[in-house]
Amino acid sequence: MDKIKRRFGDRPDGTLVRDADSLHVFMPYILRNRADAEAHIRETIDLTAINAWLKEQNEKNPPYHYTFFQVFAAAMLKTVVLRPKMNRFIQGRRLYQRNHLSLAFVAKKKFSDNGEESLLMRRFADDCTVHTVHQAIYDEVYKVRSGGNDHSTDVINILAKMPRWLLRVVSFILRFLDYYGRVPQAMIKDEPDYASVYISNLGSIKLHAGYHHLNNWGTNSIFMVIGEKYMAPYFDEEGRVTMKESLDIGITLDERIADGYYYAKTIKLFKYLLQHPALLERPANEVVEYE
């Protein structure tokens, strides 16, 4: 994101949207919590093009394989860059344009009932590509699976040791500071609930995609769930059926940051990128003709 000079009313992580229409100024006073303003979208994605692209990339023998999760993450980041209203958030009853592009996701240290989860967030430049996303995700996952803790877990571990009454006080203070954008940045700089996009890959634990709520804490306005792959029927114009590998995604949005028409075009762009994954090798801020 381009560095913008802060003005009165801005936050460290966002610029106040001063030209918002009256409806979007008023909505946060009616729908006060993010979880009250959720819009859920469910889509089925044909993986044919993605599988072909992954095969081509992995035949080059990279240090570690490309995955469809990385493709979905790169496609969503590019979508957010090209559809900037999707990188907005509501906090303190005001609408802000986030001043960074970031991706949050969960990594399980070990696939077992007792395996710990790490909450990870990584920031990206507006000209990132699927290759930079691929490397960044690998770096974060490798770090936690090699025994390291993520910053969010370190903070939670400290708070969890407090007595219940003190934790309630601290929680109240943090929410008060969050309302006014005054939470210490050292505490939330890698906090997933402050990310542009939060993604959960449920397919990795053999679950189908479904609805996932947004959190009232933080500023995250987009939560995407990726489901398990399966074979689905596709019909051509003559009624002939072909079975193709597919998966479902669920996207939960804060409906207060844009309108339905804007969301519809955003999802159309996102699906177009997934059907043309080679476009993700180009900088995220490079315009795509998809209509």
MISE-254149 format. One record per residue (C-alpha): x, y, z; residue number from 1. Coordinates in steps of 0.02 Angstrom, whole numbers, padded with zeros to 5 digits. Example, Ala and Ser with C-alpha at 12.3 -4.5 7.8 and 13.67 -1.06 7.14 Angstrom:
// residues 2
<X->00615; Y->-00225; Z->00390; k->1>
<X->00684; Y->-00053; Z->00357; k->2>
//
This chain:
// residues 291
<X->00000; Y->00000; Z->00000; k->1>
<X->00058; Y->00176; Z->-00037; k->2>
<X->00107; Y->00270; Z->00121; k->3>
<X->-00029; Y->00397; Z->00160; k->4>
<X->-00005; Y->00545; Z->00276; k->5>
<X->-00116; Y->00523; Z->00427; k->6>
<X->-00250; Y->00652; Z->00463; k->7>
<X->-00361; Y->00680; Z->00613; k->8>
<X->-00483; Y->00535; Z->00625; k->9>
<X->-00367; Y->00407; Z->00544; k->10>
<X->-00303; Y->00252; Z->00633; k->11>
<X->-00128; Y->00177; Z->00628; k->12>
<X->-00199; Y->00034; Z->00523; k->13>
<X->-00327; Y->00127; Z->00418; k->14>
<X->-00379; Y->00290; Z->00337; k->15>
<X->-00551; Y->00360; Z->00376; k->16>
<X->-00665; Y->00352; Z->00223; k->17>
<X->-00722; Y->00532; Z->00216; k->18>
<X->-00827; Y->00520; Z->00057; k->19>
<X->-00938; Y->00375; Z->00110; k->20>
<X->-01122; Y->00391; Z->00064; k->21>
<X->-01249; Y->00421; Z->00202; k->22>
<X->-01308; Y->00239; Z->00205; k->23>
<X->-01134; Y->00172; Z->00243; k->24>
<X->-01108; Y->00308; Z->00373; k->25>
<X->-01271; Y->00260; Z->00459; k->26>
<X->-01262; Y->00069; Z->00449; k->27>
<X->-01133; Y->00046; Z->00590; k->28>
<X->-01255; Y->00129; Z->00710; k->29>
<X->-01392; Y->00004; Z->00665; k->30>
<X->-01283; Y->-00150; Z->00643; k->31>
<X->-01162; Y->-00117; Z->00784; k->32>
<X->-01063; Y->-00278; Z->00784; k->33>
<X->-00972; Y->-00358; Z->00639; k->34>
<X->-01056; Y->-00524; Z->00677; k->35>
<X->-01226; Y->-00438; Z->00657; k->36>
<X->-01184; Y->-00381; Z->00480; k->37>
<X->-01127; Y->-00543; Z->00399; k->38>
<X->-01164; Y->-00589; Z->00219; k->39>
<X->-01120; Y->-00768; Z->00174; k->40>
<X->-01079; Y->-00826; Z->-00003; k->41>
<X->-01052; Y->-01007; Z->-00055; k->42>
<X->-00971; Y->-01056; Z->-00221; k->43>
<X->-00915; Y->-01218; Z->-00304; k->44>
<X->-00747; Y->-01208; Z->-00392; k->45>
<X->-00695; Y->-01320; Z->-00538; k->46>
<X->-00514; Y->-01368; Z->-00503; k->47>
<X->-00470; Y->-01421; Z->-00680; k->48>
<X->-00369; Y->-01265; Z->-00723; k->49>
<X->-00289; Y->-01255; Z->-00552; k->50>
<X->-00235; Y->-01438; Z->-00556; k->51>
<X->-00155; Y->-01413; Z->-00728; k->52>
<X->-00062; Y->-01258; Z->-00668; k->53>
<X->-00004; Y->-01345; Z->-00509; k->54>
<X->00060; Y->-01493; Z->-00609; k->55>
<X->00160; Y->-01377; Z->-00721; k->56>
<X->00236; Y->-01283; Z->-00574; k->57>
<X->00278; Y->-01438; Z->-00472; k->58>
<X->00360; Y->-01525; Z->-00620; k->59>
<X->00492; Y->-01389; Z->-00608; k->60>
<X->00542; Y->-01467; Z->-00441; k->61>
<X->00529; Y->-01314; Z->-00327; k->62>
<X->00601; Y->-01329; Z->-00150; k->63>
<X->00426; Y->-01373; Z->-00092; k->64>
<X->00266; Y->-01403; Z->-00189; k->65>
<X->00138; Y->-01274; Z->-00236; k->66>
<X->-00036; Y->-01311; Z->-00167; k->67>
<X->-00212; Y->-01260; Z->-00211; k->68>
<X->-00222; Y->-01169; Z->-00043; k->69>
<X->-00083; Y->-01052; Z->-00101; k->70>
<X->-00175; Y->-01023; Z->-00266; k->71>
<X->-00335; Y->-00978; Z->-00174; k->72>
<X->-00240; Y->-00862; Z->-00057; k->73>
<X->-00151; Y->-00774; Z->-00201; k->74>
<X->-00315; Y->-00757; Z->-00297; k->75>
<X->-00402; Y->-00679; Z->-00147; k->76>
<X->-00259; Y->-00557; Z->-00116; k->77>
<X->-00259; Y->-00503; Z->-00299; k->78>
<X->-00447; Y->-00483; Z->-00290; k->79>
<X->-00433; Y->-00370; Z->-00138; k->80>
<X->-00300; Y->-00263; Z->-00223; k->81>
<X->-00405; Y->-00241; Z->-00380; k->82>
<X->-00567; Y->-00217; Z->-00281; k->83>
<X->-00504; Y->-00099; Z->-00144; k->84>
<X->-00669; Y->-00080; Z->-00051; k->85>
<X->-00645; Y->-00261; Z->00003; k->86>
<X->-00498; Y->-00201; Z->00107; k->87>
<X->-00607; Y->-00089; Z->00214; k->88>
<X->-00666; Y->-00115; Z->00391; k->89>
<X->-00783; Y->-00043; Z->00520; k->90>
<X->-00722; Y->00000; Z->00694; k->91>
<X->-00783; Y->00130; Z->00818; k->92>
<X->-00940; Y->00154; Z->00708; k->93>
<X->-00830; Y->00221; Z->00568; k->94>
<X->-00778; Y->00155; Z->00398; k->95>
<X->-00592; Y->00142; Z->00361; k->96>
<X->-00483; Y->00095; Z->00213; k->97>
<X->-00351; Y->-00026; Z->00276; k->98>
<X->-00174; Y->00036; Z->00241; k->99>
<X->-00097; Y->-00136; Z->00219; k->100>
<X->-00131; Y->-00297; Z->00124; k->101>
<X->-00123; Y->-00451; Z->00234; k->102>
<X->-00169; Y->-00634; Z->00241; k->103>
<X->-00209; Y->-00734; Z->00399; k->104>
<X->-00223; Y->-00922; Z->00413; k->105>
<X->-00210; Y->-01064; Z->00537; k->106>
<X->-00070; Y->-01193; Z->00537; k->107>
<X->-00082; Y->-01350; Z->00641; k->108>
<X->00088; Y->-01401; Z->00709; k->109>
<X->00040; Y->-01585; Z->00706; k->110>
<X->-00113; Y->-01671; Z->00632; k->111>
<X->-00173; Y->-01752; Z->00793; k->112>
<X->-00305; Y->-01720; Z->00927; k->113>
<X->-00172; Y->-01640; Z->01037; k->114>
<X->-00083; Y->-01545; Z->00899; k->115>
<X->-00074; Y->-01358; Z->00935; k->116>
<X->-00137; Y->-01227; Z->00813; k->117>
<X->-00041; Y->-01071; Z->00767; k->118>
<X->-00126; Y->-00911; Z->00709; k->119>
<X->-00023; Y->-00833; Z->00573; k->120>
<X->-00029; Y->-00668; Z->00479; k->121>
<X->00083; Y->-00606; Z->00340; k->122>
<X->00083; Y->-00437; Z->00254; k->123>
<X->00110; Y->-00420; Z->00066; k->124>
<X->00151; Y->-00283; Z->-00058; k->125>
<X->00022; Y->-00233; Z->-00188; k->126>
<X->00131; Y->-00311; Z->-00323; k->127>
<X->00142; Y->-00483; Z->-00242; k->128>
<X->00121; Y->-00639; Z->-00349; k->129>
<X->00073; Y->-00819; Z->-00317; k->130>
<X->00259; Y->-00856; Z->-00304; k->131>
<X->00287; Y->-00732; Z->-00162; k->132>
<X->00130; Y->-00796; Z->-00075; k->133>
<X->00193; Y->-00974; Z->-00097; k->134>
<X->00360; Y->-00932; Z->-00014; k->135>
<X->00282; Y->-00828; Z->00126; k->136>
<X->00160; Y->-00966; Z->00176; k->137>
<X->00300; Y->-01093; Z->00176; k->138>
<X->00409; Y->-00980; Z->00285; k->139>
<X->00271; Y->-00956; Z->00414; k->140>
<X->00220; Y->-01139; Z->00421; k->141>
<X->00400; Y->-01199; Z->00430; k->142>
<X->00435; Y->-01081; Z->00574; k->143>
<X->00294; Y->-01144; Z->00685; k->144>
<X->00318; Y->-01327; Z->00640; k->145>
<X->00501; Y->-01310; Z->00685; k->146>
<X->00454; Y->-01269; Z->00863; k->147>
<X->00427; Y->-01082; Z->00856; k->148>
<X->00272; Y->-00990; Z->00918; k->149>
<X->00177; Y->-00858; Z->00823; k->150>
<X->00163; Y->-00684; Z->00898; k->151>
<X->-00025; Y->-00700; Z->00932; k->152>
<X->-00002; Y->-00861; Z->01029; k->153>
<X->00136; Y->-00782; Z->01132; k->154>
<X->00019; Y->-00639; Z->01181; k->155>
<X->-00125; Y->-00758; Z->01220; k->156>
<X->-00011; Y->-00866; Z->01327; k->157>
<X->00030; Y->-00715; Z->01434; k->158>
<X->-00152; Y->-00660; Z->01452; k->159>
<X->-00211; Y->-00836; Z->01491; k->160>
<X->-00104; Y->-00839; Z->01649; k->161>
<X->-00199; Y->-00693; Z->01726; k->162>
<X->-00334; Y->-00721; Z->01858; k->163>
<X->-00510; Y->-00714; Z->01789; k->164>
<X->-00555; Y->-00545; Z->01863; k->165>
<X->-00398; Y->-00464; Z->01794; k->166>
<X->-00423; Y->-00543; Z->01623; k->167>
<X->-00598; Y->-00467; Z->01616; k->168>
<X->-00526; Y->-00295; Z->01655; k->169>
<X->-00388; Y->-00314; Z->01525; k->170>
<X->-00516; Y->-00375; Z->01397; k->171>
<X->-00626; Y->-00222; Z->01430; k->172>
<X->-00479; Y->-00104; Z->01412; k->173>
<X->-00421; Y->-00184; Z->01250; k->174>
<X->-00595; Y->-00173; Z->01174; k->175>
<X->-00606; Y->00010; Z->01227; k->176>
<X->-00438; Y->00046; Z->01146; k->177>
<X->-00487; Y->-00053; Z->00991; k->178>
<X->-00642; Y->00054; Z->00970; k->179>
<X->-00532; Y->00208; Z->00954; k->180>
<X->-00388; Y->00124; Z->00862; k->181>
<X->-00269; Y->00138; Z->01008; k->182>
<X->-00221; Y->-00042; Z->01042; k->183>
<X->-00029; Y->-00049; Z->01050; k->184>
<X->00031; Y->-00100; Z->00877; k->185>
<X->00164; Y->-00213; Z->00954; k->186>
<X->00022; Y->-00319; Z->01023; k->187>
<X->-00081; Y->-00335; Z->00863; k->188>
<X->00043; Y->-00316; Z->00721; k->189>
<X->00029; Y->-00502; Z->00682; k->190>
<X->-00146; Y->-00529; Z->00751; k->191>
<X->-00252; Y->-00626; Z->00621; k->192>
<X->-00412; Y->-00534; Z->00666; k->193>
<X->-00331; Y->-00376; Z->00596; k->194>
<X->-00296; Y->-00453; Z->00425; k->195>
<X->-00371; Y->-00407; Z->00258; k->196>
<X->-00419; Y->-00589; Z->00227; k->197>
<X->-00431; Y->-00734; Z->00348; k->198>
<X->-00430; Y->-00908; Z->00269; k->199>
<X->-00464; Y->-01077; Z->00348; k->200>
<X->-00421; Y->-01231; Z->00245; k->201>
<X->-00544; Y->-01357; Z->00314; k->202>
<X->-00506; Y->-01472; Z->00168; k->203>
<X->-00338; Y->-01511; Z->00249; k->204>
<X->-00432; Y->-01595; Z->00393; k->205>
<X->-00560; Y->-01679; Z->00279; k->206>
<X->-00707; Y->-01562; Z->00311; k->207>
<X->-00825; Y->-01480; Z->00188; k->208>
<X->-00837; Y->-01291; Z->00174; k->209>
<X->-00972; Y->-01203; Z->00271; k->210>
<X->-01015; Y->-01044; Z->00360; k->211>
<X->-00888; Y->-00963; Z->00476; k->212>
<X->-00930; Y->-00809; Z->00578; k->213>
<X->-00833; Y->-00647; Z->00580; k->214>
<X->-00758; Y->-00588; Z->00744; k->215>
<X->-00809; Y->-00429; Z->00832; k->216>
<X->-00631; Y->-00408; Z->00896; k->217>
<X->-00511; Y->-00331; Z->00771; k->218>
<X->-00546; Y->-00268; Z->00596; k->219>
<X->-00556; Y->-00421; Z->00482; k->220>
<X->-00700; Y->-00406; Z->00357; k->221>
<X->-00673; Y->-00563; Z->00250; k->222>
<X->-00666; Y->-00742; Z->00312; k->223>
<X->-00650; Y->-00881; Z->00183; k->224>
<X->-00669; Y->-01067; Z->00215; k->225>
<X->-00599; Y->-01193; Z->00089; k->226>
<X->-00678; Y->-01365; Z->00090; k->227>
<X->-00622; Y->-01540; Z->00045; k->228>
<X->-00600; Y->-01589; Z->-00138; k->229>
<X->-00731; Y->-01702; Z->-00217; k->230>
<X->-00795; Y->-01757; Z->-00388; k->231>
<X->-00945; Y->-01657; Z->-00451; k->232>
<X->-01052; Y->-01669; Z->-00609; k->233>
<X->-01044; Y->-01530; Z->-00739; k->234>
<X->-01168; Y->-01519; Z->-00883; k->235>
<X->-01136; Y->-01445; Z->-01054; k->236>
<X->-01266; Y->-01358; Z->-01163; k->237>
<X->-01323; Y->-01524; Z->-01236; k->238>
<X->-01350; Y->-01603; Z->-01066; k->239>
<X->-01196; Y->-01714; Z->-01067; k->240>
<X->-01117; Y->-01737; Z->-00897; k->241>
<X->-00932; Y->-01735; Z->-00852; k->242>
<X->-00863; Y->-01773; Z->-00680; k->243>
<X->-00732; Y->-01647; Z->-00623; k->244>
<X->-00631; Y->-01624; Z->-00465; k->245>
<X->-00705; Y->-01477; Z->-00369; k->246>
<X->-00717; Y->-01399; Z->-00199; k->247>
<X->-00834; Y->-01280; Z->-00110; k->248>
<X->-00786; Y->-01116; Z->-00030; k->249>
<X->-00883; Y->-01013; Z->00095; k->250>
<X->-00849; Y->-00826; Z->00107; k->251>
<X->-00919; Y->-00721; Z->00249; k->252>
<X->-00914; Y->-00533; Z->00223; k->253>
<X->-00954; Y->-00380; Z->00325; k->254>
<X->-01098; Y->-00311; Z->00221; k->255>
<X->-01068; Y->-00135; Z->00288; k->256>
<X->-00907; Y->-00106; Z->00190; k->257>
<X->-00984; Y->-00110; Z->00015; k->258>
<X->-01146; Y->-00153; Z->-00076; k->259>
<X->-01213; Y->-00310; Z->-00159; k->260>
<X->-01165; Y->-00256; Z->-00335; k->261>
<X->-00986; Y->-00227; Z->-00282; k->262>
<X->-00982; Y->-00398; Z->-00197; k->263>
<X->-01052; Y->-00484; Z->-00352; k->264>
<X->-00916; Y->-00412; Z->-00465; k->265>
<X->-00786; Y->-00456; Z->-00335; k->266>
<X->-00837; Y->-00639; Z->-00330; k->267>
<X->-00841; Y->-00642; Z->-00520; k->268>
<X->-00661; Y->-00580; Z->-00526; k->269>
<X->-00607; Y->-00704; Z->-00392; k->270>
<X->-00681; Y->-00852; Z->-00488; k->271>
<X->-00605; Y->-00789; Z->-00651; k->272>
<X->-00432; Y->-00788; Z->-00573; k->273>
<X->-00456; Y->-00966; Z->-00512; k->274>
<X->-00502; Y->-01021; Z->-00688; k->275>
<X->-00349; Y->-00930; Z->-00757; k->276>
<X->-00215; Y->-00959; Z->-00624; k->277>
<X->-00074; Y->-00903; Z->-00738; k->278>
<X->-00137; Y->-00726; Z->-00706; k->279>
<X->-00080; Y->-00747; Z->-00526; k->280>
<X->00100; Y->-00751; Z->-00585; k->281>
<X->00079; Y->-00568; Z->-00632; k->282>
<X->00085; Y->-00429; Z->-00499; k->283>
<X->-00073; Y->-00420; Z->-00396; k->284>
<X->-00101; Y->-00238; Z->-00445; k->285>
<X->-00098; Y->-00278; Z->-00631; k->286>
<X->-00274; Y->-00250; Z->-00699; k->287>
<X->-00371; Y->-00401; Z->-00763; k->288>
<X->-00509; Y->-00393; Z->-00894; k->289>
<X->-00640; Y->-00515; Z->-00831; k->290>
<X->-00807; Y->-00449; Z->-00893; k->291>
//
